[in-house]
Amino acid sequence: MIDVLKTYLPNVFELGWSGDAGWALAIWNTLYMTVLPFIVGGAVGLVVGLLLVLTGPNGVIKNKVVCWIVDKVTSVFRAIPFVILIAVLASLTMLIMQTNLGPTAALVPLSFATFPFFARQVQVVFSELDRGVIEAAQASGATFWDIVKVYLSEGLPDLIRVSTVTLISLVGETAMAGAIGGGGLGNVAISYGYYRFNNDVTWVATLMILLLIFAIQFLGDWLTRKVSHR
């Protein structure tokens, strides 16, 4: 096996599994930049998406001012390209993380990129729920938090589906962050592959990113089916 790698993928073999430029660290950094921003940005996005629905025209706590402000803030962050967002948030990143380099620094712009993307999807999911279920909960004397639980429980299958889409989008953005020094498989593909004309490194890094995306899609589809049949 080692001889095959040396023969057909010499540059991939030369990078090795360990070390600062090794494949293990690259994979770890990609997962690190995917999971943590999804937890932070996803949590904020869930709250923002729910707030947009609850304060909207048909919401249980209608508030035009709050809805307008939240909607515009979400739209602004959603409209900023990720590469520009990294530059715009550079000062905030330095303030929070004490660095503007590496995968840790990428967590801040990745989280900010995640929350509006996820918030819009959550808004669509909750907006399309059967109004009769919500009205029935209100008629039965449900409290505000009871209604929130109804939204979450009724929308769970679709929430898992849009979470899968968000995670896949995040993997793509980690590759973009890697291309500008964030680390991970994107950094390997560009810095050690493309810039050095090591095509085997670029292809293997790309294949690993695709495998990660397929794994996320498979798990998301499986969880969606599992929850839908409960």
LOGU-279704 format. One record per residue (C-alpha): residue number from 1; x, y negated, z negated. Coordinates in steps of 0.25 Angstrom, whole numbers, plus 5000, padded with zeros to 4 digits. Layout:
# residues N
+-----+------+-------+------+
: pos : east : north :   up :
+-----+------+-------+------+
: NUM :    X :     Y :    Z :
...
+-----+------+-------+------+
***
This chain:
# residues 230
+-----+------+-------+------+
: pos : east : north :   up :
+-----+------+-------+------+
:   1 : 5000 :  5000 : 5000 :
:   2 : 5011 :  4990 : 4996 :
:   3 : 5018 :  4994 : 5009 :
:   4 : 5006 :  4991 : 5017 :
:   5 : 5004 :  4977 : 5010 :
:   6 : 5019 :  4974 : 5013 :
:   7 : 5017 :  4977 : 5028 :
:   8 : 5004 :  4971 : 5031 :
:   9 : 5002 :  4961 : 5020 :
:  10 : 5016 :  4956 : 5017 :
:  11 : 5012 :  4943 : 5012 :
:  12 : 5001 :  4948 : 5003 :
:  13 : 5010 :  4958 : 4997 :
:  14 : 5021 :  4947 : 4995 :
:  15 : 5011 :  4938 : 4987 :
:  16 : 5009 :  4950 : 4977 :
:  17 : 4998 :  4953 : 4967 :
:  18 : 5004 :  4945 : 4955 :
:  19 : 5011 :  4931 : 4954 :
:  20 : 5006 :  4917 : 4956 :
:  21 : 5004 :  4920 : 4971 :
:  22 : 4999 :  4934 : 4969 :
:  23 : 4986 :  4940 : 4973 :
:  24 : 4981 :  4943 : 4959 :
:  25 : 4982 :  4928 : 4955 :
:  26 : 4975 :  4923 : 4968 :
:  27 : 4963 :  4933 : 4965 :
:  28 : 4962 :  4929 : 4951 :
:  29 : 4963 :  4914 : 4954 :
:  30 : 4952 :  4915 : 4965 :
:  31 : 4943 :  4923 : 4955 :
:  32 : 4946 :  4912 : 4944 :
:  33 : 4943 :  4901 : 4953 :
:  34 : 4930 :  4908 : 4957 :
:  35 : 4924 :  4913 : 4944 :
:  36 : 4927 :  4901 : 4935 :
:  37 : 4922 :  4890 : 4944 :
:  38 : 4909 :  4898 : 4947 :
:  39 : 4907 :  4900 : 4932 :
:  40 : 4908 :  4885 : 4929 :
:  41 : 4903 :  4879 : 4942 :
:  42 : 4892 :  4890 : 4943 :
:  43 : 4887 :  4886 : 4929 :
:  44 : 4886 :  4872 : 4932 :
:  45 : 4880 :  4875 : 4946 :
:  46 : 4869 :  4883 : 4939 :
:  47 : 4866 :  4872 : 4929 :
:  48 : 4866 :  4862 : 4940 :
:  49 : 4857 :  4870 : 4950 :
:  50 : 4847 :  4873 : 4939 :
:  51 : 4847 :  4859 : 4935 :
:  52 : 4844 :  4855 : 4950 :
:  53 : 4832 :  4864 : 4950 :
:  54 : 4827 :  4861 : 4936 :
:  55 : 4828 :  4845 : 4938 :
:  56 : 4823 :  4846 : 4953 :
:  57 : 4809 :  4843 : 4958 :
:  58 : 4803 :  4856 : 4954 :
:  59 : 4812 :  4858 : 4942 :
:  60 : 4807 :  4860 : 4927 :
:  61 : 4815 :  4848 : 4923 :
:  62 : 4813 :  4839 : 4935 :
:  63 : 4823 :  4827 : 4934 :
:  64 : 4826 :  4820 : 4947 :
:  65 : 4838 :  4812 : 4942 :
:  66 : 4845 :  4824 : 4936 :
:  67 : 4842 :  4832 : 4948 :
:  68 : 4847 :  4821 : 4958 :
:  69 : 4860 :  4819 : 4950 :
:  70 : 4863 :  4834 : 4949 :
:  71 : 4859 :  4836 : 4963 :
:  72 : 4869 :  4825 : 4968 :
:  73 : 4880 :  4830 : 4959 :
:  74 : 4879 :  4844 : 4965 :
:  75 : 4878 :  4839 : 4979 :
:  76 : 4891 :  4830 : 4978 :
:  77 : 4899 :  4842 : 4972 :
:  78 : 4893 :  4851 : 4982 :
:  79 : 4897 :  4842 : 4994 :
:  80 : 4912 :  4840 : 4990 :
:  81 : 4921 :  4850 : 4998 :
:  82 : 4928 :  4859 : 4988 :
:  83 : 4942 :  4855 : 4993 :
:  84 : 4938 :  4840 : 4990 :
:  85 : 4932 :  4844 : 4977 :
:  86 : 4945 :  4849 : 4972 :
:  87 : 4951 :  4835 : 4975 :
:  88 : 4940 :  4828 : 4969 :
:  89 : 4940 :  4836 : 4956 :
:  90 : 4955 :  4836 : 4955 :
:  91 : 4955 :  4826 : 4943 :
:  92 : 4944 :  4833 : 4936 :
:  93 : 4952 :  4846 : 4938 :
:  94 : 4964 :  4841 : 4932 :
:  95 : 4957 :  4836 : 4920 :
:  96 : 4950 :  4849 : 4918 :
:  97 : 4960 :  4859 : 4922 :
:  98 : 4973 :  4851 : 4920 :
:  99 : 4978 :  4855 : 4934 :
: 100 : 4974 :  4853 : 4949 :
: 101 : 4981 :  4866 : 4954 :
: 102 : 4978 :  4881 : 4953 :
: 103 : 4965 :  4889 : 4951 :
: 104 : 4962 :  4882 : 4938 :
: 105 : 4961 :  4868 : 4944 :
: 106 : 4952 :  4874 : 4955 :
: 107 : 4941 :  4878 : 4945 :
: 108 : 4936 :  4864 : 4944 :
: 109 : 4933 :  4861 : 4958 :
: 110 : 4928 :  4875 : 4960 :
: 111 : 4918 :  4873 : 4949 :
: 112 : 4914 :  4860 : 4954 :
: 113 : 4912 :  4866 : 4968 :
: 114 : 4904 :  4878 : 4962 :
: 115 : 4894 :  4870 : 4954 :
: 116 : 4887 :  4863 : 4965 :
: 117 : 4887 :  4874 : 4975 :
: 118 : 4881 :  4884 : 4964 :
: 119 : 4871 :  4873 : 4959 :
: 120 : 4865 :  4871 : 4973 :
: 121 : 4863 :  4886 : 4975 :
: 122 : 4857 :  4887 : 4961 :
: 123 : 4848 :  4876 : 4964 :
: 124 : 4843 :  4884 : 4976 :
: 125 : 4841 :  4897 : 4968 :
: 126 : 4833 :  4890 : 4957 :
: 127 : 4825 :  4881 : 4967 :
: 128 : 4820 :  4894 : 4974 :
: 129 : 4815 :  4901 : 4962 :
: 130 : 4800 :  4904 : 4961 :
: 131 : 4794 :  4892 : 4955 :
: 132 : 4783 :  4901 : 4949 :
: 133 : 4793 :  4907 : 4940 :
: 134 : 4798 :  4894 : 4934 :
: 135 : 4783 :  4889 : 4933 :
: 136 : 4779 :  4901 : 4926 :
: 137 : 4790 :  4899 : 4916 :
: 138 : 4786 :  4885 : 4914 :
: 139 : 4772 :  4889 : 4912 :
: 140 : 4775 :  4899 : 4902 :
: 141 : 4782 :  4888 : 4893 :
: 142 : 4796 :  4891 : 4897 :
: 143 : 4807 :  4882 : 4891 :
: 144 : 4817 :  4875 : 4900 :
: 145 : 4828 :  4885 : 4897 :
: 146 : 4818 :  4896 : 4900 :
: 147 : 4815 :  4891 : 4914 :
: 148 : 4830 :  4890 : 4916 :
: 149 : 4831 :  4905 : 4913 :
: 150 : 4820 :  4908 : 4923 :
: 151 : 4828 :  4900 : 4934 :
: 152 : 4840 :  4908 : 4930 :
: 153 : 4834 :  4922 : 4929 :
: 154 : 4825 :  4920 : 4942 :
: 155 : 4837 :  4915 : 4950 :
: 156 : 4847 :  4924 : 4945 :
: 157 : 4848 :  4933 : 4958 :
: 158 : 4850 :  4920 : 4967 :
: 159 : 4859 :  4914 : 4956 :
: 160 : 4869 :  4926 : 4958 :
: 161 : 4868 :  4925 : 4973 :
: 162 : 4872 :  4910 : 4973 :
: 163 : 4882 :  4913 : 4963 :
: 164 : 4888 :  4923 : 4973 :
: 165 : 4888 :  4913 : 4984 :
: 166 : 4895 :  4902 : 4974 :
: 167 : 4906 :  4912 : 4970 :
: 168 : 4909 :  4915 : 4985 :
: 169 : 4910 :  4900 : 4988 :
: 170 : 4919 :  4899 : 4976 :
: 171 : 4928 :  4909 : 4981 :
: 172 : 4929 :  4901 : 4994 :
: 173 : 4932 :  4888 : 4986 :
: 174 : 4943 :  4895 : 4977 :
: 175 : 4950 :  4899 : 4991 :
: 176 : 4949 :  4884 : 4994 :
: 177 : 4955 :  4880 : 4981 :
: 178 : 4966 :  4890 : 4983 :
: 179 : 4969 :  4884 : 4996 :
: 180 : 4973 :  4871 : 4989 :
: 181 : 4980 :  4877 : 4977 :
: 182 : 4969 :  4883 : 4968 :
: 183 : 4975 :  4897 : 4969 :
: 184 : 4968 :  4910 : 4972 :
: 185 : 4966 :  4918 : 4985 :
: 186 : 4964 :  4905 : 4993 :
: 187 : 4977 :  4900 : 4989 :
: 188 : 4984 :  4913 : 4993 :
: 189 : 4977 :  4913 : 5006 :
: 190 : 4981 :  4899 : 5009 :
: 191 : 4995 :  4897 : 5002 :
: 192 : 5001 :  4910 : 5004 :
: 193 : 4993 :  4915 : 5016 :
: 194 : 4990 :  4904 : 5026 :
: 195 : 5001 :  4894 : 5023 :
: 196 : 5011 :  4904 : 5023 :
: 197 : 5006 :  4911 : 5036 :
: 198 : 5004 :  4924 : 5027 :
: 199 : 4991 :  4929 : 5034 :
: 200 : 4990 :  4942 : 5026 :
: 201 : 4989 :  4933 : 5013 :
: 202 : 4978 :  4925 : 5019 :
: 203 : 4970 :  4937 : 5023 :
: 204 : 4972 :  4944 : 5010 :
: 205 : 4968 :  4932 : 5002 :
: 206 : 4956 :  4930 : 5011 :
: 207 : 4952 :  4945 : 5010 :
: 208 : 4952 :  4944 : 4994 :
: 209 : 4944 :  4931 : 4995 :
: 210 : 4934 :  4939 : 5003 :
: 211 : 4934 :  4951 : 4994 :
: 212 : 4931 :  4942 : 4982 :
: 213 : 4919 :  4935 : 4990 :
: 214 : 4914 :  4949 : 4994 :
: 215 : 4915 :  4954 : 4979 :
: 216 : 4907 :  4941 : 4974 :
: 217 : 4896 :  4943 : 4985 :
: 218 : 4895 :  4958 : 4982 :
: 219 : 4894 :  4955 : 4967 :
: 220 : 4884 :  4944 : 4969 :
: 221 : 4875 :  4952 : 4978 :
: 222 : 4875 :  4964 : 4968 :
: 223 : 4872 :  4955 : 4956 :
: 224 : 4860 :  4948 : 4964 :
: 225 : 4854 :  4961 : 4968 :
: 226 : 4856 :  4966 : 4953 :
: 227 : 4849 :  4954 : 4947 :
: 228 : 4838 :  4954 : 4958 :
: 229 : 4834 :  4968 : 4955 :
: 230 : 4833 :  4966 : 4940 :
+-----+------+-------+------+
***
